[in-house]
Amino acid sequence: MHTQMRGRGERLLVIVQPGDGDADGCPALVDELAGDMRVLTYDRRGLSRSPAGDDPVTIESHTDDLAFLLATRAKGPVDVLGISIGALIGLDLAARYPGLVRTLVAFEPPLTQVLDDPEPFVARQRAVEDAFRAEGAATAIGHFLAMTGIDPADREPDAVLPGPGPQRAANLAFFLAHDAPAARRFRLYLDPLLDPAPPTVIPAVGRSSRGRPHAAPAEALARLLGREPAEFDGGHSAHVFRPKAFARRLRELLRPS
């Protein structure tokens, strides 16, 4: 697996990217964080410089990849920021490999199993996958933007948005064909996370996501854990659109632990 390490400091933060994001997925956020902590990013299997392998792609296989990576690159428990599908991987890591995680910030995970009525959310997920198979990635992304309510204007003035390119197109196709169905099928082993013992799990949402379907799983998970969800400025892509504010809030959440 392709990895990148930036920054300095005692604590190691691992960012598990959303969607088609690879190790280069949120450079401005990494720049903001690297002044006082080490930040590890990586390409999930099937994206950019990490081969897909021969086995079916599941959230559990992504988690096992990350656990192996941490066993080789970390000297003890690490902080983890997981975003969207990355938050599912982070939650699975905290549940099945708790000794590897100090604190997990799980930003807007699509964890449908914690919803009272998951079917509307699952139907929206299927609509994205169906649109990709029938009409391609551009139509599928239109469905995804409608589902998450991402507003490109909701950003810091100097935020630089990722541009199109052949590698990004390939990553997006892989995500829609393999990772999106894996996220929809995933069921978290939730019981270990209900124990007050470490690791610390912090469900989080974007302030602009409040009231939208995509924020509901994080809010429901927070209730199960007996805490309020942490709020970040912006919406589902706040880590890219509002990197300065996102970094400040993330530091606040990690500082007490």
VOBA-1610 file (N, C-alpha, C; in pm, whole numbers, padded with zeros to 5 digits, always signed):
BEGIN
Met+00083-00119+00000Met+00000+00000+00000Met+00087+00125+00000His+00045+00223-00081His+00119+00348-00087His+00083+00434+00034Thr+00184+00487+00102Thr+00163+00571+00220Thr+00242+00700+00206Gln+00199+00801+00282Gln+00272+00926+00292Gln+00271+00971+00437Met+00386+01014+00488Met+00397+01065+00625Met+00443+01209+00618Arg+00371+01296+00690Arg+00407+01436+00696Arg+00412+01481+00841Gly+00487+01588+00867Gly+00482+01656+00995Gly+00578+01600+01098Arg+00559+01651+01219Arg+00645+01612+01331Arg+00562+01615+01459Gly+00616+01554+01563Gly+00546+01549+01690Gly+00538+01408+01742Glu+00492+01397+01866Glu+00483+01266+01931Glu+00364+01185+01880Arg+00251+01253+01858Arg+00130+01180+01825Arg+00119+01159+01674Leu+00068+01042+01639Leu+00046+01008+01500Leu-00103+01010+01472Leu-00143+01084+01370Leu-00280+01088+01323Leu-00287+01018+01188Val-00379+00924+01174Val-00403+00856+01048Val-00535+00908+00991Ile-00531+00955+00867Ile-00653+01000+00800Ile-00698+00891+00704Val-00819+00841+00725Val-00879+00740+00636Val-00978+00816+00548Gln-00942+00830+00421Gln-01011+00922+00331Gln-01150+00871+00291Pro-01235+00963+00249Pro-01367+00925+00199Pro-01363+00892+00050Gly-01468+00829+00001Gly-01493+00814-00141Gly-01374+00770-00221Asp-01341+00851-00324Asp-01229+00819-00411Asp-01099+00880-00362Gly-01097+00930-00238Gly-00978+00997-00186Gly-00862+00902-00163Asp-00744+00945-00209Asp-00623+00867-00186Asp-00531+00942-00090Ala-00405+00907-00087Ala-00312+00970+00007Ala-00298+01120-00014Asp-00330+01166-00135Asp-00321+01309-00167Asp-00456+01379-00153Gly-00552+01314-00089Gly-00690+01359-00097Gly-00724+01489-00027Cys-00652+01529+00075Cys-00684+01653+00147Cys-00555+01725+00186Pro-00479+01772+00088Pro-00347+01830+00116Pro-00352+01952+00207Ala-00453+02036+00191Ala-00459+02157+00274Ala-00481+02120+00420Leu-00565+02021+00448Leu-00586+01978+00586Leu-00457+01920+00643Val-00388+01839+00566Val-00261+01782+00613Val-00161+01893+00642Asp-00155+01993+00556Asp-00065+02106+00580Asp-00096+02174+00713Glu-00224+02192+00742Glu-00264+02258+00866Glu-00226+02175+00988Leu-00232+02045+00977Leu-00210+01956+01093Leu-00063+01922+01113Ala+00015+01927+01005Ala+00152+01874+01011Ala+00248+01959+01091Gly+00205+02077+01135Gly+00294+02160+01214Gly+00323+02106+01352Asp+00231+02029+01409Asp+00252+01980+01545Asp+00216+01833+01563Met+00193+01762+01455Met+00169+01617+01466Met+00213+01550+01337Arg+00240+01422+01348Arg+00270+01344+01229Arg+00137+01296+01170Val+00126+01307+01039Val+00001+01271+00971Val+00031+01166+00866Leu-00035+01053+00877Leu-00019+00942+00783Leu-00143+00934+00695Thr-00124+00940+00565Thr-00231+00915+00469Thr-00188+00800+00379Tyr-00285+00738+00314Tyr-00251+00622+00231Tyr-00357+00602+00124Asp-00321+00526+00022Asp-00414+00485-00082Asp-00478+00353-00039Arg-00611+00353-00024Arg-00678+00225+00000Arg-00655+00131-00117Arg-00668+00003-00093Arg-00652-00093-00202Arg-00748-00058-00316Gly-00695-00063-00436Gly-00775-00032-00555Gly-00769+00112-00598Leu-00709+00201-00517Leu-00700+00342-00552Leu-00555+00379-00582Ser-00536+00455-00690Ser-00408+00515-00726Ser-00295+00414-00725Arg-00205+00423-00624Arg-00082+00344-00625Arg-00090+00215-00544Ser-00208+00181-00492Ser-00225+00055-00419Ser-00309-00041-00502Pro-00256-00159-00533Pro-00331-00253-00618Pro-00456-00305-00547Ala-00554-00346-00627Ala-00680-00395-00571Ala-00667-00534-00511Gly-00575-00615-00563Gly-00566-00754-00517Gly-00675-00839-00579Asp-00675-00966-00544Asp-00768-01062-00604Asp-00892-01087-00519Asp-00890-01052-00391Asp-01002-01080-00303Asp-01112-00977-00319Pro-01237-01014-00288Pro-01345-00915-00291Pro-01317-00801-00193Val-01357-00681-00232Val-01335-00564-00146Val-01450-00553-00046Thr-01415-00547+00080Thr-01512-00527+00188Thr-01457-00422+00283Ile-01543-00370+00368Ile-01494-00279+00472Ile-01396-00353+00562Glu-01425-00480+00591Glu-01337-00557+00677Glu-01198-00576+00614Ser-01193-00595+00482Ser-01062-00610+00418Ser-00985-00478+00421His-01055-00367+00404His-00989-00237+00419His-00936-00220+00562Thr-01015-00263+00659Thr-00973-00250+00798Thr-00850-00336+00826Asp-00850-00458+00776Asp-00734-00545+00796Asp-00609-00485+00730Asp-00627-00422+00613Asp-00514-00353+00550Asp-00458-00245+00642Leu-00549-00165+00698Leu-00506-00055+00784Leu-00440-00108+00910Ala-00493-00214+00968Ala-00432-00273+01088Ala-00291-00321+01059Phe-00273-00385+00944Phe-00138-00430+00906Phe-00045-00311+00887Leu-00097-00206+00823Leu-00016-00086+00802Leu+00028-00026+00935Leu-00064-00016+01031Leu-00029+00042+01161Leu+00068-00046+01237Ala+00056-00177+01220Ala+00149-00267+01288Ala+00292-00246+01240Thr+00307-00195+01117Thr+00441-00174+01063Thr+00489-00030+01078Arg+00397+00067+01094Arg+00436+00207+01092Arg+00417+00279+01224Ala+00343+00223+01319Ala+00313+00292+01445Ala+00376+00217+01561Lys+00417+00292+01664Lys+00480+00234+01782Lys+00380+00213+01896Gly+00258+00257+01878Gly+00156+00242+01982Gly+00023+00289+01927Pro-00078+00304+02013Pro-00210+00349+01966Pro-00201+00486+01898Val-00281+00503+01794Val-00279+00625+01714Val-00416+00692+01717Asp-00417+00820+01680Asp-00543+00890+01656Asp-00584+00864+01512Val-00714+00852+01491Val-00767+00822+01358Val-00877+00922+01326Leu-00869+00982+01208Leu-00979+01058+01152Leu-01032+00979+01034Gly-01155+00932+01044Gly-01221+00862+00934Gly-01335+00946+00882Ile-01345+00958+00750Ile-01446+01043+00687Ile-01531+00959+00594Ser-01662+00960+00616Ser-01757+00886+00534Ser-01722+00737+00534Ile-01690+00676+00420Ile-01651+00535+00422Ile-01527+00515+00508Gly-01439+00616+00513Gly-01323+00608+00602Gly-01363+00599+00747Ala-01476+00659+00783Ala-01525+00648+00921Ala-01576+00508+00951Leu-01634+00441+00850Leu-01673+00301+00870Leu-01549+00215+00897Ile-01444+00238+00820Ile-01320+00164+00840Ile-01263+00194+00978Gly-01266+00321+01019Gly-01217+00358+01151Gly-01297+00293+01262Leu-01429+00288+01248Leu-01513+00224+01349Leu-01484+00074+01357Asp-01469+00010+01243Asp-01437-00133+01242Asp-01300-00157+01303Leu-01205-00068+01277Leu-01072-00080+01337Leu-01081-00069+01489Ala-01157+00030+01539Ala-01170+00050+01684Ala-01239-00069+01750Ala-01332-00133+01678Ala-01405-00246+01734Ala-01323-00374+01734Arg-01251-00400+01626Arg-01181-00528+01612Arg-01033-00522+01646Tyr-00974-00402+01644Tyr-00832-00384+01678Tyr-00818-00268+01777Pro-00885-00276+01892Pro-00888-00160+01982Pro-00751-00117+02032Gly-00656-00208+02039Gly-00524-00171+02087Gly-00447-00081+01994Leu-00496-00066+01870Leu-00427+00018+01773Leu-00476+00163+01775Val-00588+00189+01843Val-00655+00319+01833Val-00659+00387+01969Arg-00616+00513+01973Arg-00631+00596+02093Arg-00766+00669+02088Thr-00784+00750+01985Thr-00907+00825+01965Thr-00947+00816+01819Leu-01075+00791+01793Leu-01130+00790+01658Leu-01231+00902+01646Val-01213+00991+01552Val-01315+01087+01513Val-01380+01033+01386Ala-01506+00992+01398Ala-01579+00928+01288Ala-01673+01032+01228Phe-01630+01092+01116Phe-01704+01203+01056Phe-01805+01151+00954Glu-01933+01162+00987Glu-02045+01127+00900Glu-02033+00989+00837Pro-02019+00884+00920Pro-02016+00748+00865Pro-02154+00708+00814Pro-02165+00642+00699Pro-02294+00592+00651Pro-02332+00460+00719Leu-02345+00463+00850Leu-02368+00343+00931Leu-02518+00322+00947Thr-02580+00261+00850Thr-02726+00254+00846Thr-02785+00168+00958Gln-02708+00075+01012Gln-02764-00017+01111Gln-02809+00051+01239Val-02762+00172+01267Val-02800+00241+01391Val-02925+00326+01372Leu-02980+00333+01252Leu-03100+00412+01226Leu-03224+00332+01261Asp-03327+00400+01310Asp-03454+00333+01340Asp-03517+00277+01213Asp-03506+00351+01104Asp-03558+00306+00975Asp-03449+00327+00870Pro-03366+00227+00850Pro-03252+00245+00758Pro-03289+00243+00611Glu-03407+00193+00574Glu-03436+00169+00433Glu-03430+00294+00345Pro-03483+00410+00387Pro-03468+00527+00300Pro-03322+00563+00272Phe-03237+00552+00373Phe-03095+00581+00353Phe-03034+00478+00258Val-03066+00350+00279Val-03012+00244+00193Val-03060+00262+00049Ala-03185+00305+00033Ala-03239+00327-00102Ala-03160+00436-00175Arg-03122+00541-00102Arg-03040+00647-00163Arg-02902+00593-00203Gln-02845+00508-00117Gln-02716+00447-00152Gln-02728+00363-00279Arg-02835+00282-00287Arg-02855+00197-00406Arg-02875+00284-00530Ala-02943+00397-00515Ala-02967+00484-00630Ala-02836+00534-00690Val-02739+00565-00604Val-02608+00608-00653Val-02541+00494-00731Glu-02543+00374-00675Glu-02481+00259-00743Glu-02553+00227-00873Asp-02688+00232-00874Asp-02765+00202-00994Asp-02736+00306-01103Ala-02725+00433-01062Ala-02696+00538-01160Ala-02559+00517-01223Phe-02462+00473-01145Phe-02329+00447-01200Phe-02334+00335-01303Arg-02402+00226-01269Arg-02408+00113-01362Arg-02484+00149-01490Ala-02588+00230-01478Ala-02673+00260-01593Ala-02621+00376-01677Glu-02567+00479-01611Glu-02536+00602-01683Glu-02394+00656-01659Gly-02319+00593-01569Gly-02181+00636-01549Gly-02161+00721-01426Ala-02035+00757-01405Ala-01995+00822-01281Ala-02055+00962-01264Ala-02066+01038-01373Ala-02115+01175-01361Ala-02257+01177-01305Thr-02343+01089-01356Thr-02480+01083-01305Thr-02482+01034-01161Ala-02399+00935-01132Ala-02393+00884-00995Ala-02352+00991-00896Ile-02254+01073-00934Ile-02210+01180-00845Ile-02320+01283-00825Gly-02402+01306-00927Gly-02517+01394-00910Gly-02611+01343-00802His-02635+01213-00801His-02718+01153-00696His-02651+01167-00559Phe-02519+01147-00557Phe-02447+01156-00430Phe-02451+01298-00375Leu-02432+01397-00460Leu-02436+01536-00415Leu-02574+01571-00363Ala-02677+01520-00427Ala-02812+01544-00378Ala-02835+01477-00243Met-02778+01359-00225Met-02796+01285-00100Met-02726+01354+00016Thr-02606+01406-00009Thr-02526+01464+00099Thr-02547+01614+00114Gly-02605+01678+00013Gly-02626+01822+00022Gly-02497+01902+00017Ile-02393+01850-00047Ile-02266+01922-00056Ile-02285+02050-00137Asp-02242+02161-00081Asp-02251+02292-00146Asp-02110+02343-00172Pro-02064+02346-00298Pro-01927+02391-00328Pro-01900+02535-00283Ala-02006+02614-00264Ala-01987+02753-00219Ala-01964+02762-00068Asp-01989+02654+00003Asp-01973+02653+00149Asp-01828+02616+00181Arg-01738+02715+00163Arg-01595+02685+00179Arg-01519+02810+00220Glu-01398+02788+00267Glu-01309+02899+00299Glu-01265+02966+00169Pro-01243+03098+00171Pro-01215+03170+00046Pro-01094+03117-00030Asp-00993+03070+00042Asp-00871+03025-00025Asp-00865+02873-00041Ala-00975+02804-00018Ala-00974+02658-00033Ala-00955+02620-00179Val-00866+02526-00205Val-00839+02477-00340Val-00908+02343-00356Leu-01000+02334-00451Leu-01076+02211-00471Leu-01002+02118-00565Pro-01013+01987-00544Pro-00944+01892-00632Pro-01001+01898-00773Gly-00914+01890-00872Gly-00957+01896-01011Gly-00974+01758-01071Pro-01035+01751-01189Pro-01050+01622-01256Pro-00917+01573-01312Gly-00913+01445-01343Gly-00793+01386-01399Gly-00815+01238-01418Pro-00731+01174-01499Pro-00752+01031-01527Pro-00743+00944-01403Gln-00651+00976-01311Gln-00640+00893-01192Gln-00762+00908-01102Arg-00809+01031-01091Arg-00929+01052-01010Arg-01050+00982-01072Ala-01060+00986-01204Ala-01171+00916-01270Ala-01165+00766-01243Ala-01045+00709-01248Ala-01029+00565-01220Ala-01063+00534-01075Asn-01019+00620-00983Asn-01050+00600-00842Asn-01201+00607-00817Leu-01266+00704-00881Leu-01410+00719-00861Leu-01485+00597-00914Ala-01442+00545-01029Ala-01506+00426-01084Ala-01488+00306-00992Phe-01367+00293-00936Phe-01344+00181-00843Phe-01431+00197-00718Phe-01437+00318-00666Phe-01518+00342-00547Phe-01665+00306-00572Leu-01720+00352-00683Leu-01862+00329-00710Leu-01891+00182-00739Ala-01796+00113-00802Ala-01817-00028-00837Ala-01795-00121-00719His-01702-00087-00629His-01662-00181-00524His-01685-00128-00382Asp-01635-00009-00353Asp-01640+00041-00216Asp-01780+00083-00174Ala-01855+00147-00263Ala-01989+00191-00226Ala-02080+00073-00190Pro-02083-00035-00271Pro-02162-00152-00229Pro-02111-00213-00098Ala-01978-00214-00080Ala-01923-00269+00045Ala-01969-00188+00165Ala-01973-00056+00151Ala-02019+00029+00261Ala-02167+00003+00291Arg-02247-00014+00186Arg-02390-00039+00206Arg-02414-00172+00277Arg-02333-00272+00248Arg-02353-00406+00307Arg-02292-00419+00447Phe-02205-00328+00486Phe-02128-00343+00609Phe-02216-00339+00732Arg-02184-00426+00828Arg-02249-00424+00960Arg-02138-00423+01065Leu-02141-00321+01148Leu-02037-00301+01249Leu-02061-00391+01369Tyr-01954-00450+01420Tyr-01958-00521+01549Tyr-01957-00413+01656Leu-02076-00374+01699Leu-02094-00252+01778Leu-02062-00269+01926Asp-02080-00389+01979Asp-02071-00409+02124Asp-01940-00357+02186Pro-01823-00382+02125Pro-01700-00332+02189Pro-01697-00181+02205Leu-01765-00108+02116Leu-01760+00037+02122Leu-01852+00094+02229Leu-01944+00012+02281Leu-02032+00057+02388Leu-01966+00047+02524Asp-01851-00017+02531Asp-01774-00027+02655Asp-01702+00106+02679Pro-01709+00160+02801Pro-01642+00289+02826Pro-01490+00284+02818Ala-01433+00164+02812Ala-01287+00153+02803Ala-01240+00208+02669Pro-01110+00243+02660Pro-01056+00291+02533Pro-01076+00187+02423Pro-01077+00229+02298Pro-01049+00364+02251Pro-01168+00458+02264Thr-01141+00588+02255Thr-01245+00689+02255Thr-01299+00706+02114Val-01431+00696+02100Val-01495+00710+01970Val-01581+00836+01972Ile-01556+00927+01878Ile-01627+01055+01872Ile-01699+01064+01738Pro-01829+01035+01733Pro-01903+01060+01609Pro-01910+01210+01583Ala-01903+01248+01456Ala-01896+01390+01422Ala-01976+01418+01296Val-02026+01543+01287Val-02104+01587+01172Val-02061+01728+01133Gly-02090+01764+01011Gly-02073+01903+00969Gly-02196+01982+01007Arg-02175+02106+01047Arg-02288+02189+01089Arg-02389+02205+00975Ser-02340+02217+00853Ser-02430+02232+00738Ser-02502+02101+00703Ser-02457+01990+00758Ser-02522+01862+00733Ser-02639+01837+00826Arg-02648+01912+00933Arg-02756+01891+01030Arg-02892+01898+00961Gly-02977+01802+00994Gly-03109+01795+00933Gly-03113+01721+00801Arg-02998+01685+00749Arg-02992+01610+00624Arg-02974+01461+00654Pro-03018+01375+00563Pro-03009+01231+00590Pro-02869+01182+00621His-02768+01244+00559His-02634+01190+00576His-02577+01212+00715Ala-02636+01304+00791Ala-02588+01326+00927Ala-02653+01231+01027Ala-02763+01168+00990Ala-02841+01089+01085Ala-02764+00973+01147Pro-02685+00895+01071Pro-02614+00785+01136Pro-02516+00830+01243Ala-02441+00938+01219Ala-02348+00987+01322Ala-02424+01033+01445Glu-02537+01099+01425Glu-02617+01144+01539Glu-02673+01026+01617Ala-02720+00922+01545Ala-02773+00804+01612Ala-02663+00728+01685Leu-02546+00717+01624Leu-02434+00650+01690Leu-02394+00725+01816Ala-02392+00857+01810Ala-02358+00935+01929Ala-02456+00908+02042Arg-02583+00899+02009Arg-02681+00868+02115Arg-02654+00732+02177Leu-02621+00632+02095Leu-02589+00499+02148Leu-02469+00504+02241Leu-02374+00591+02209Leu-02252+00602+02290Leu-02270+00697+02408Gly-02388+00758+02420Gly-02416+00845+02533Gly-02344+00978+02528Arg-02328+01033+02408Arg-02259+01160+02395Arg-02323+01242+02284Glu-02290+01369+02278Glu-02334+01455+02169Glu-02237+01441+02052Pro-02287+01443+01929Pro-02193+01440+01816Pro-02112+01569+01811Ala-01986+01556+01780Ala-01901+01674+01762Ala-01939+01743+01631Glu-01936+01875+01632Glu-01970+01952+01513Glu-01846+02017+01453Phe-01841+02016+01321Phe-01739+02087+01244Phe-01808+02190+01156Asp-01741+02299+01126Asp-01793+02394+01028Asp-01803+02324+00892Gly-01909+02360+00817Gly-01922+02306+00682Gly-02007+02181+00677Gly-01999+02113+00564Gly-02080+01996+00540Gly-01998+01870+00522His-02047+01781+00433His-01988+01648+00422His-01844+01651+00372Ser-01808+01753+00296Ser-01670+01765+00245Ser-01595+01877+00316Ala-01626+01900+00443Ala-01563+02010+00517Ala-01412+01994+00527His-01362+01871+00525His-01217+01850+00536His-01143+01909+00416Val-01211+01921+00302Val-01153+01981+00181Val-01195+02127+00167Phe-01321+02157+00193Phe-01373+02291+00171Phe-01336+02388+00283Arg-01318+02338+00404Arg-01287+02424+00519Arg-01171+02364+00599Pro-01053+02350+00537Pro-00943+02278+00604Pro-00892+02348+00730Lys-00888+02480+00731Lys-00838+02551+00850Lys-00930+02528+00969Ala-01060+02549+00949Ala-01155+02529+01058Ala-01161+02382+01099Phe-01151+02293+01001Phe-01155+02150+01031Phe-01036+02112+01119Ala-00918+02161+01086Ala-00799+02129+01163Ala-00810+02183+01306Arg-00861+02306+01321Arg-00876+02362+01456Arg-00969+02276+01540Arg-01082+02237+01483Arg-01179+02157+01559Arg-01123+02019+01591Leu-01052+01961+01497Leu-00994+01828+01520Leu-00894+01834+01634Arg-00812+01937+01638Arg-00716+01951+01750Arg-00789+01962+01883Glu-00900+02035+01886Glu-00977+02048+02011Glu-01027+01913+02057Leu-01070+01830+01965Leu-01123+01699+02003Leu-01013+01603+02047Leu-00896+01614+01991Leu-00787+01523+02023Leu-00709+01567+02148Arg-00711+01696+02182Arg-00628+01747+02290Arg-00656+01684+02426Pro-00782+01662+02466Pro-00804+01611+02602Pro-00760+01468+02623Ser-00751+01389+02516Ser-00728+01245+02534Ser-00579+01213+02539
//
